[in-house]
Amino acid sequence: MSTPIPIPPTAGPSTQPSTNGIPPQTQGEAKKRVEPDADQIRRTKQPRPPLPPPHILASLVPESVAFNELLDVEAKLDWTLMRKRAEINDTLGRPVKVKRNIRVFISNTAHDQTWQAAQSAQAVTDDDVSMNAAVESKDSGDGVENGDKPSGGTGQDVDLSTGKGIPGWVLRVEGRLLDSGNVRIDKTKRKFSTFLRRVVVEFDNREPPTYPEGNVVEWSPANQPPTDGFEILRRGDSNVNCRIILDIAHYPERYRITSPLSELIASKEATRGEIISSVWKLIKIAGAQDKEDPTIVRPVGGLEKLMMPGQDGVPFHDIPQLVTRFLAHPDPVVIPYTIRVDRDYQFHDKCFDIPVEMEDPLKSKMADLLKRIEGDEGKEIMELEDKVGELVYHARELKQKRDFLEAFATNPQAFIQNWLQAQARDLDEMLGFQIGVASLNGGSVREEDLRRSDLFTMPWVDEAIVVHESARMEQERRQHGKR
C-alpha cells in the first residue's frame, strides 16, 4: 500500500513540538533521575527542628518582632498558594474543551499530459519560426537554407526510472485550523495532521497490472512529523474519481452511539464519560434502582432494551460493560473528488469545515504554573525554611549556654549544688532508681534518700513496719505448719 508524500511545513514559528526533535538525555540527568535527592534524604533522616513559640523566640532574639510578622505573612501566603494549587488541580482534572473548525482544501495538478506536450511543441515551433525569420533578415547572405536549420521538434524525453516525461498528476489534501476570534485561544497553532488518526484515499479504475501502485493509499501519523497537508503522485492521462476519507482523532475518544441507546439518551455521538453520565440520569429518572438493593438496576423505563431478553437486572458496576455493546467508532469524513488532467490546476469548488474539540490552552499554562510552584522555586523556599529553622535552633542552643555560664558566674556554690542535684536525679532516672521501679536495695527508694535521717520520720514508716511485720509473721506461721 502506498504512502502519500507530506508537504513540507511552511516557514514561520510553530508551537507544535515535533515528535522526533526531543534531545537525548544527558548522563547527568539520567543519574539525577536514578539517585534520590540528597536534601530529601536529609529531611527524612533529620527532620527540620520546629520553631519555638513566639514568646520564647522573643526572649531568645529581641529583634524577632519583624521575624514574627514575616511568619504571619508567610502563613497567609502558604494558605493562598495551597488554595490556588487545589483550584488548579481541580481545574486540570476537569476536561475544558474549546470548539474549533478545521478547513480542508482539495486540489490537483497535471504534468506531462499529451495536450501539455502539444502546447509545448507548438510554443517551441513558434519560437523557431520567429528565430528563423530574425536570422534570415539579419544574415541573408550566409547561404544557409531554412531546411538546414535545426528544429525543436515535438518529441519529449521519457525516463522510466524517474517518471519524467510520463503523464501523471498530483493530488493535494491540505488543511488548517481556523481562527476563533479569541486572541488567547488563537495563540495555539497546531498542524493539520495532529487532528487526524489516519487518512485513506480510494481511487476508481486503477487496478493492477496497469497501475501497480494500487487503488488505495493510507497514511497514519505514527513516527511522522506534523504537517499541514499531503501529496499523492500517480501516473495517468485520464480523469480519476476518488474518495478521501479523514478519520478525526478526538481527545478524549468519542464514540458513535447505536440504537436503541441513542434513542434513550437522545444523543448520537459523545465521549464515554458523557454516555455513562446520561445513562445514570436515565436510571434515576426511571427509578430503575432496586428498592431493597440499590446496587441492582432493574429493566424498567426503556432499560429492558439494553439488557438481554429475560434478564431480571444487572449490577450497577456492569453498566459500563453493558453500554459498550452499543458504542462504535464515529463515522469518518468522506469527501468525493474528481481528479482532472485536462487542465494544469484543478481546485475543488468547495471547502470543507470539520468541527473539532481541543484542550483549552489555558490548561497548559496552569500546568506550567503548578510545575513552577512545585519545581525549583518550591525547592528553594524549602531550603530557606530549613536554614531559618536551623538558625533559630542554633540561637536557642547559644542562649542555653549563655544562661548556664551566667548562672555560674553569679553564684558558683549554689549553681554547682543545684547542678549536682540535677545530675544525680538524671543519673537515678537513667539507672532506674525512680518511684515504682525496684532498685538494688529491694525497694523503690533512691540511694541518696536512704542517707537522709528525715526520711525515716515520715508517716510511711509506720505503714512500712506493719507491712514488714505482717509478712514476717505469715512466713513464720507457714514454717510451723510444715513441721
C-alpha positions, 0 to 999 in steps of 0.5 A, a space after each residue: 500500500 502506498 504512502 502519500 508524500 507530506 508537504 513540507 511545513 511552511 516557514 514561520 514559528 510553530 508551537 507544535 513540538 515535533 515528535 522526533 526533535 526531543 534531545 537525548 538525555 544527558 548522563 547527568 540527568 539520567 543519574 539525577 533521575 536514578 539517585 534520590 535527592 540528597 536534601 530529601 534524604 536529609 529531611 527524612 533522616 533529620 527532620 527540620 527542628 520546629 520553631 519555638 513559640 513566639 514568646 520564647 523566640 522573643 526572649 531568645 532574639 529581641 529583634 524577632 518582632 519583624 521575624 514574627 510578622 514575616 511568619 504571619 505573612 508567610 502563613 497567609 501566603 502558604 494558605 493562598 498558594 495551597 488554595 490556588 494549587 487545589 483550584 488548579 488541580 481541580 481545574 486540570 482534572 476537569 476536561 475544558 474543551 474549546 470548539 474549533 473548525 478545521 478547513 480542508 482544501 482539495 486540489 490537483 495538478 497535471 504534468 506531462 499530459 499529451 495536450 501539455 506536450 502539444 502546447 509545448 511543441 507548438 510554443 517551441 515551433 513558434 519560437 523557431 519560426 520567429 528565430 528563423 525569420 530574425 536570422 534570415 533578415 539579419 544574415 541573408 547572405 550566409 547561404 544557409 537554407 531554412 531546411 538546414 536549420 535545426 528544429 525543436 521538434 515535438 518529441 519529449 524525453 521519457 525516463 522510466 526510472 524517474 517518471 519524467 516525461 510520463 503523464 501523471 498528476 498530483 493530488 493535494 489534501 491540505 488543511 488548517 485550523 481556523 481562527 476563533 476570534 479569541 486572541 488567547 485561544 488563537 495563540 495555539 497553532 497546531 498542524 493539520 495532521 495532529 487532528 487526524 488518526 489516519 487518512 485513506 484515499 480510494 481511487 476508481 479504475 486503477 487496478 493492477 497490472 496497469 497501475 501497480 501502485 494500487 487503488 488505495 493509499 493510507 497514511 497514519 501519523 505514527 513516527 511522522 512529523 506534523 504537517 499541514 497537508 499531503 501529496 499523492 503522485 500517480 501516473 495517468 492521462 485520464 480523469 480519476 474519481 476518488 474518495 478521501 476519507 479523514 478519520 478525526 482523532 478526538 481527545 478524549 475518544 468519542 464514540 458513535 452511539 447505536 440504537 436503541 441507546 441513542 434513542 434513550 439518551 437522545 444523543 448520537 455521538 459523545 465521549 464515554 464519560 458523557 454516555 455513562 453520565 446520561 445513562 445514570 440520569 436515565 436510571 434515576 429518572 426511571 427509578 430503575 434502582 432496586 428498592 431493597 438493593 440499590 446496587 441492582 438496576 432493574 429493566 424498567 423505563 426503556 432499560 429492558 432494551 439494553 439488557 438481554 431478553 429475560 434478564 431480571 437486572 444487572 449490577 450497577 458496576 456492569 453498566 459500563 460493560 453493558 453500554 459498550 455493546 452499543 458504542 462504535 467508532 464515529 463515522 469518518 469524513 468522506 469527501 468525493 473528488 474528481 481528479 482532472 488532467 485536462 487542465 494544469 490546476 484543478 481546485 475543488 469548488 468547495 471547502 470543507 469545515 470539520 468541527 473539532 474539540 481541543 484542550 483549552 490552552 489555558 490548561 497548559 499554562 496552569 500546568 506550567 504554573 503548578 510545575 513552577 510552584 512545585 519545581 525549583 522555586 518550591 525547592 528553594 523556599 524549602 531550603 530557606 525554611 530549613 536554614 531559618 529553622 536551623 538558625 533559630 535552633 542554633 540561637 536557642 542552643 547559644 542562649 542555653 549556654 549563655 544562661 548556664 555560664 551566667 548562672 555560674 558566674 553569679 553564684 558558683 556554690 549554689 549553681 554547682 549544688 543545684 547542678 549536682 542535684 540535677 545530675 544525680 536525679 538524671 543519673 537515678 532516672 537513667 539507672 532506674 532508681 525512680 518511684 515504682 521501679 525496684 532498685 538494688 536495695 529491694 525497694 523503690 527508694 533512691 540511694 541518696 534518700 536512704 542517707 537522709 535521717 528525715 526520711 525515716 520520720 515520715 508517716 510511711 514508716 509506720 505503714 512500712 513496719 506493719 507491712 514488714 511485720 505482717 509478712 514476717 509473721 505469715 512466713 513464720 506461721 507457714 514454717 510451723 505448719 510444715 513441721 
